[in-house]
Amino acid sequence: MSLFPTYNRFPLTIVSGKGTTVTDDQGKDYLDFVSGIAVCNLGHRPPEVQEALEEQLNQVWHVSNLYQIPVQEEAANLLCDASELDYAFFCNSGAEANEAAIKLARKHTGREKIITFKQSFHGRTFATMSATGQEKIHEGFGSLLPTFEYFPYNDVQKIEEVHDGHVAAIMVEVIQGEGGVVPGTKEFLKTVEDKCRELGALLIIDEVQTGIGRTGKAFAYQHHGLDPDIVTAAKGLGSGFPVGAMLGKAELKDSFTAGSHGSTFGGNPLASTAVKATLEKIFVSDFLEAVTEKGTVFKDKLEDSLARFNSVKEIRGKGLMLGISISGEAIQIVHSLREKGLLAVVAGPNVLRLLPPLTVEYGEMDQAVALITEAIQQHEDSLQKA
């Protein structure tokens, strides 16, 4: 095998998918409650996106960003309208979007320090790894960029105590995804915003996992009435096509002029077509209201079904981004569920993470609840001993 072993792969090869169902190379079907880790928000091979991409494939695949790309402008308009921000920059991933946000914040403010939070995750490039508040992500790479400071998440007092004129930005997730599906409290998030205004720093919200309808709003910060300066997005943005975006306020425009940043592939015709077709489906009030309703029903049914297990500590999250906190290793539940025909992932060692497509049907959620209940029942004794 000629691949670096950078992933702990499951013994599973998926060869086809449609909607919420995927099929492996042995012909076995699975309910996919991973969605490529919150990527396939419209399910696998959504017809609207597939048709748009097929049409674009017959026109032109790639041109340089030195030329006008009309579909890129259309995709940017959809993002800016939904976020109430003013400008978009397209790249290839969430990490690249966060890199762009870090560069823009430092260039615009003329400052270097950026506050992030413990157990955050912002990417694996050198800057975004340095921004990430998890030691396991840092190990083995030597000295990190020295301009990041990690604060405890959801600690209002610690943020209120910041009095530092060197802070360029505070970068925060509304719900910490990789950190355990931990929602920020409204008080905490508003305190972060207020502190940015007090310090003259920028508020950067990382919506790579929470954005594009995942929580029942176009972006998760909209649940709390926040007013970010910069928002980053990726994952669900292109229905599986690799694309990311950074969005910013109008006053940041002159800090990101020609030559200050760029991306060869960012927002090329194929990527922008995927974005446009995806957002035209998701950024519709009826669709987002349905996500909210599904999320409420799914969480309620999980709570009802799992209440009898001592190993289940909490079910948390928003919309169709849910985490089941358990007392033992969650990975054993993931393996058990895979054998039963349901795909899920962990978020840290003790959280089972569920990220179904936003198009998931109620019957599919019922099947998932039954399988999760069965798996936890089977492992209840070992989970309680952990």
C-alpha positions as CSV (number, residue, x, y, z in Angstrom):
1,M,0.0,0.0,0.0
2,S,1.5,3.3,-1.1
3,L,-0.4,5.7,1.2
4,F,1.0,7.3,4.4
5,P,-0.9,5.7,7.4
6,T,-2.4,9.1,8.5
7,Y,-5.8,7.6,9.1
8,N,-7.1,4.8,11.3
9,R,-9.3,3.4,8.7
10,F,-12.3,1.1,9.4
11,P,-12.5,-2.2,7.6
12,L,-15.1,-0.9,5.2
13,T,-15.0,0.1,1.5
14,I,-18.0,2.1,0.3
15,V,-18.6,1.8,-3.4
16,S,-22.0,3.6,-3.9
17,G,-24.3,5.9,-2.1
18,K,-27.7,7.5,-2.5
19,G,-29.4,9.7,0.0
20,T,-28.7,8.4,3.5
21,T,-27.8,4.9,2.3
22,V,-24.3,3.7,1.3
23,T,-23.3,0.2,0.1
24,D,-20.0,-1.5,0.6
25,D,-18.0,-3.8,-1.7
26,Q,-19.7,-6.8,-0.3
27,G,-23.2,-5.5,-1.1
28,K,-24.1,-4.6,2.5
29,D,-26.2,-1.4,3.0
30,Y,-25.6,1.1,5.8
31,L,-27.4,4.1,7.2
32,D,-24.8,6.8,7.0
33,F,-24.9,9.0,10.0
34,V,-21.4,10.4,9.4
35,S,-22.1,12.1,6.0
36,G,-18.4,12.4,5.3
37,I,-18.1,14.1,8.7
38,A,-20.8,16.7,8.1
39,V,-20.0,17.1,4.4
40,C,-22.8,15.4,2.5
41,N,-25.5,17.6,4.0
42,L,-27.9,16.8,1.1
43,G,-27.1,13.1,1.3
44,H,-25.1,11.2,-1.2
45,R,-25.3,12.3,-4.9
46,P,-28.1,14.8,-4.5
47,P,-29.8,15.1,-7.9
48,E,-29.7,18.9,-8.1
49,V,-26.0,19.1,-7.4
50,Q,-25.1,16.2,-9.7
51,E,-27.1,17.6,-12.6
52,A,-25.4,21.0,-12.2
53,L,-22.0,19.5,-12.1
54,E,-22.6,17.3,-15.1
55,E,-23.7,20.4,-17.0
56,Q,-20.5,22.2,-15.9
57,L,-18.3,19.3,-16.8
58,N,-19.4,19.7,-20.4
59,Q,-18.5,23.3,-20.4
60,V,-15.2,24.1,-18.6
61,W,-13.6,22.5,-15.5
62,H,-11.0,25.0,-14.4
63,V,-9.8,28.5,-15.3
64,S,-7.4,30.7,-13.3
65,N,-8.8,33.2,-10.8
66,L,-7.1,35.8,-13.1
67,Y,-10.3,35.6,-15.1
68,Q,-14.0,36.3,-14.4
69,I,-15.9,33.3,-13.1
70,P,-19.6,34.2,-13.0
71,V,-20.8,31.1,-11.1
72,Q,-18.2,32.0,-8.4
73,E,-19.8,35.4,-8.0
74,E,-23.3,33.8,-7.8
75,A,-22.1,31.4,-5.1
76,A,-20.5,34.3,-3.2
77,N,-23.8,36.2,-3.3
78,L,-25.6,33.3,-1.8
79,L,-23.2,33.0,1.1
80,C,-23.1,36.7,1.8
81,D,-26.9,37.0,1.7
82,A,-27.3,34.2,4.1
83,S,-24.6,35.4,6.5
84,E,-25.2,39.1,6.2
85,L,-21.5,39.6,5.5
86,D,-20.1,41.4,2.4
87,Y,-17.3,39.5,0.7
88,A,-16.2,35.9,0.2
89,F,-12.9,34.3,-0.6
90,F,-13.0,30.7,-1.9
91,C,-10.4,28.0,-1.2
92,N,-10.2,24.2,-0.9
93,S,-10.9,23.3,2.7
94,G,-11.8,24.4,6.2
95,A,-8.2,24.6,7.2
96,E,-7.5,26.9,4.3
97,A,-10.5,29.0,5.1
98,N,-9.2,29.4,8.7
99,E,-5.7,30.2,7.4
100,A,-7.2,33.0,5.3
101,A,-9.1,34.3,8.4
102,I,-5.9,34.3,10.5
103,K,-4.0,36.2,7.8
104,L,-6.8,38.7,7.3
105,A,-7.2,39.4,11.0
106,R,-3.5,40.0,11.5
107,K,-3.1,42.1,8.4
108,H,-6.2,44.2,9.1
109,T,-5.4,44.9,12.7
110,G,-1.6,45.1,12.5
111,R,-1.6,42.8,15.6
112,E,-0.4,39.2,16.0
113,K,-2.1,37.6,19.0
114,I,-5.2,35.4,18.5
115,I,-7.2,33.9,21.3
116,T,-8.7,30.4,20.7
117,F,-10.1,27.8,23.1
118,K,-9.1,24.6,24.7
119,Q,-10.4,21.5,22.9
120,S,-11.0,23.6,19.8
121,F,-10.2,22.3,16.3
122,H,-9.4,24.6,13.4
123,G,-7.3,22.4,11.1
124,R,-3.9,20.7,10.5
125,T,-1.8,23.3,8.6
126,F,0.8,24.9,10.8
127,A,-1.2,28.0,11.6
128,T,-4.5,26.2,12.1
129,M,-2.8,23.5,14.1
130,S,-1.3,26.2,16.3
131,A,-4.8,27.7,16.6
132,T,-6.2,24.4,17.7
133,G,-6.4,23.9,21.5
134,Q,-5.6,20.2,21.6
135,E,-2.2,18.9,22.6
136,K,-2.7,15.6,20.7
137,I,-2.8,17.7,17.4
138,H,0.5,19.5,18.4
139,E,2.6,16.5,19.4
140,G,5.7,15.8,17.4
141,F,5.8,19.0,15.3
142,G,8.2,21.1,17.4
143,S,7.6,24.8,18.2
144,L,4.2,26.1,17.2
145,L,3.4,29.6,16.1
146,P,3.7,31.6,19.3
147,T,0.9,34.0,18.7
148,F,-2.0,31.8,19.9
149,E,-3.4,31.7,23.5
150,Y,-5.9,29.1,24.6
151,F,-8.7,29.9,27.0
152,P,-11.1,27.5,28.7
153,Y,-14.3,27.1,26.6
154,N,-17.6,28.4,28.1
155,D,-15.6,30.3,30.9
156,V,-17.1,33.8,30.9
157,Q,-14.9,35.1,33.7
158,K,-11.7,34.3,32.0
159,I,-12.7,36.2,28.9
160,E,-13.9,39.2,30.9
161,E,-10.4,39.3,32.5
162,V,-8.7,39.8,29.1
163,H,-7.2,43.3,28.9
164,D,-4.6,43.1,26.1
165,G,-4.2,45.6,23.3
166,H,-2.2,43.1,21.2
167,V,-5.2,40.8,20.4
168,A,-6.0,40.7,16.7
169,A,-8.9,38.4,17.0
170,I,-10.8,35.8,19.0
171,M,-11.6,32.7,17.1
172,V,-14.4,30.4,18.3
173,E,-16.7,27.6,17.4
174,V,-20.3,27.9,18.3
175,I,-20.3,24.2,19.0
176,Q,-17.0,22.5,19.4
177,G,-17.2,19.5,17.0
178,E,-14.0,17.6,17.3
179,G,-13.8,18.7,20.9
180,G,-16.8,16.6,21.9
181,V,-19.9,18.3,20.4
182,V,-19.9,20.9,23.2
183,P,-22.3,23.9,22.6
184,G,-21.1,27.3,23.6
185,T,-23.5,29.0,26.0
186,K,-25.2,32.2,24.8
187,E,-23.7,34.2,27.7
188,F,-20.2,32.9,26.8
189,L,-20.5,33.6,23.1
190,K,-21.9,37.1,23.7
191,T,-19.1,37.8,26.2
192,V,-16.6,36.8,23.5
193,E,-18.2,39.2,21.0
194,D,-18.3,42.0,23.6
195,K,-14.6,41.5,24.4
196,C,-13.7,41.8,20.7
197,R,-15.5,45.1,20.5
198,E,-13.8,46.3,23.7
199,L,-10.3,45.4,22.5
200,G,-10.8,46.5,18.9
201,A,-10.2,42.8,17.8
202,L,-12.1,40.8,15.2
203,L,-14.6,38.1,16.0
204,I,-13.8,35.0,13.8
205,I,-16.4,32.2,14.0
206,D,-15.3,28.8,12.7
207,E,-18.4,27.3,11.1
208,V,-16.6,24.6,9.1
209,Q,-18.6,21.9,10.8
210,T,-21.6,23.8,12.2
211,G,-22.4,25.8,9.1
212,I,-24.5,25.2,5.9
213,G,-27.7,24.3,7.7
214,R,-26.3,21.6,10.0
215,T,-27.9,23.2,13.2
216,G,-31.1,24.4,11.6
217,K,-29.8,27.8,10.6
218,A,-27.6,28.8,7.7
219,F,-24.9,29.3,10.3
220,A,-24.9,28.3,13.9
221,Y,-24.0,31.8,15.2
222,Q,-27.4,33.0,14.0
223,H,-29.0,31.1,16.9
224,H,-27.4,33.6,19.3
225,G,-27.7,36.8,17.4
226,L,-24.0,37.2,17.0
227,D,-22.4,39.7,14.7
228,P,-19.1,38.2,13.5
229,D,-16.4,40.0,11.5
230,I,-15.2,36.8,9.7
231,V,-16.9,33.5,9.2
232,T,-15.3,30.4,7.8
233,A,-17.1,27.5,6.1
234,A,-16.3,24.3,4.3
235,K,-17.5,20.6,4.8
236,G,-21.2,20.9,3.8
237,L,-20.5,23.7,1.4
238,G,-20.1,21.7,-1.8
239,S,-21.9,18.4,-1.1
240,G,-18.6,16.5,-1.1
241,F,-16.8,18.6,-3.6
242,P,-13.6,20.0,-1.9
243,V,-14.3,23.7,-1.3
244,G,-14.0,26.2,1.6
245,A,-14.9,29.8,2.0
246,M,-14.0,32.8,4.2
247,L,-16.6,35.5,4.6
248,G,-15.9,39.0,5.9
249,K,-17.3,42.4,6.5
250,A,-17.0,45.3,4.1
251,E,-14.4,47.2,6.1
252,L,-12.0,44.2,5.7
253,K,-12.0,44.5,1.9
254,D,-8.9,46.8,1.6
255,S,-6.8,44.4,3.7
256,F,-7.2,41.6,1.2
257,T,-6.4,43.1,-2.1
258,A,-4.6,41.6,-5.2
259,G,-1.5,39.7,-4.2
260,S,-2.3,39.5,-0.5
261,H,-3.7,36.0,-0.7
262,G,-4.8,33.5,-3.3
263,S,-5.7,29.9,-4.2
264,T,-5.1,28.2,-7.6
265,F,-8.1,25.9,-7.3
266,G,-10.2,28.0,-5.0
267,G,-13.7,28.6,-6.3
268,N,-13.0,27.2,-9.8
269,P,-16.0,26.6,-12.0
270,L,-16.6,23.0,-10.8
271,A,-16.3,24.0,-7.1
272,S,-18.5,27.1,-7.5
273,T,-21.1,25.1,-9.3
274,A,-21.3,22.6,-6.5
275,V,-21.6,25.4,-3.9
276,K,-24.3,27.2,-5.8
277,A,-26.4,24.1,-6.3
278,T,-26.0,23.1,-2.7
279,L,-26.8,26.4,-1.2
280,E,-29.9,26.9,-3.4
281,K,-31.3,23.8,-1.8
282,I,-30.2,24.4,1.8
283,F,-30.6,28.1,2.2
284,V,-34.4,28.0,2.0
285,S,-36.5,28.7,5.1
286,D,-38.7,25.6,4.7
287,F,-35.6,23.3,4.4
288,L,-33.9,24.8,7.5
289,E,-37.2,24.6,9.5
290,A,-37.4,20.9,8.6
291,V,-33.8,20.4,9.9
292,T,-34.7,22.1,13.2
293,E,-37.8,19.8,13.5
294,K,-35.8,16.7,12.7
295,G,-33.1,17.6,15.1
296,T,-35.6,18.1,17.9
297,V,-37.4,14.8,17.2
298,F,-34.1,12.9,16.9
299,K,-32.7,14.2,20.2
300,D,-36.0,13.6,22.0
301,K,-36.2,10.0,20.8
302,L,-32.6,9.4,21.8
303,E,-33.1,10.8,25.2
304,D,-36.3,8.7,25.7
305,S,-34.7,5.5,24.5
306,L,-31.3,5.9,26.3
307,A,-32.5,7.3,29.6
308,R,-32.4,3.8,31.3
309,F,-28.6,3.4,30.7
310,N,-26.3,4.5,33.5
311,S,-23.4,4.7,31.0
312,V,-25.2,7.5,29.0
313,K,-24.3,10.8,30.6
314,E,-25.7,13.5,28.3
315,I,-27.0,14.0,24.8
316,R,-26.0,17.4,23.5
317,G,-25.8,19.4,20.3
318,K,-28.1,21.3,17.9
319,G,-30.1,20.4,14.9
320,L,-28.6,17.4,13.2
321,M,-25.2,17.7,15.0
322,L,-25.6,15.5,18.1
323,G,-23.2,13.9,20.6
324,I,-23.9,11.2,23.0
325,S,-21.5,11.4,26.0
326,I,-20.9,8.0,27.6
327,S,-18.8,6.8,30.5
328,G,-16.6,4.5,28.5
329,E,-14.8,4.4,25.1
330,A,-17.2,5.4,22.4
331,I,-15.3,3.7,19.7
332,Q,-16.6,0.3,20.7
333,I,-20.1,1.6,20.1
334,V,-19.0,2.8,16.6
335,H,-17.7,-0.7,15.8
336,S,-20.8,-2.3,17.0
337,L,-23.1,0.0,15.1
338,R,-21.1,-0.6,11.9
339,E,-21.7,-4.3,12.2
340,K,-25.4,-3.6,12.6
341,G,-25.6,-1.3,9.6
342,L,-25.3,2.2,11.0
343,L,-22.2,4.4,10.5
344,A,-21.2,6.9,13.2
345,V,-18.0,8.4,14.5
346,V,-16.5,9.6,17.8
347,A,-15.7,13.2,18.9
348,G,-13.0,12.6,21.5
349,P,-12.8,9.3,23.4
350,N,-16.1,9.4,25.1
351,V,-18.6,10.9,22.7
352,L,-20.5,9.2,20.0
353,R,-21.1,11.7,17.2
354,L,-24.1,11.6,14.9
355,L,-24.2,13.7,11.7
356,P,-26.9,12.4,9.4
357,P,-27.7,14.1,6.1
358,L,-30.0,17.0,6.6
359,T,-32.4,15.2,4.2
360,V,-32.6,12.2,6.6
361,E,-36.1,10.7,6.9
362,Y,-38.0,10.2,10.1
363,G,-38.1,6.4,9.6
364,E,-34.3,6.4,9.2
365,M,-33.9,8.3,12.5
366,D,-36.1,5.7,14.1
367,Q,-33.9,2.9,12.8
368,A,-30.8,4.7,14.1
369,V,-32.3,5.2,17.6
370,A,-33.2,1.4,17.7
371,L,-29.7,0.4,16.6
372,I,-27.9,2.8,19.0
373,T,-30.1,1.6,21.9
374,E,-29.3,-2.0,21.0
375,A,-25.5,-1.3,20.8
376,I,-25.3,0.5,24.1
377,Q,-27.4,-2.2,25.8
378,Q,-24.9,-4.8,24.6
379,H,-21.9,-2.8,26.0
380,E,-23.6,-1.4,29.1
381,D,-21.6,-3.5,31.5
382,S,-18.2,-2.7,30.1
383,L,-19.1,1.0,29.6
384,Q,-20.0,1.4,33.3
385,K,-16.7,-0.3,34.4
386,A,-14.6,2.2,32.4
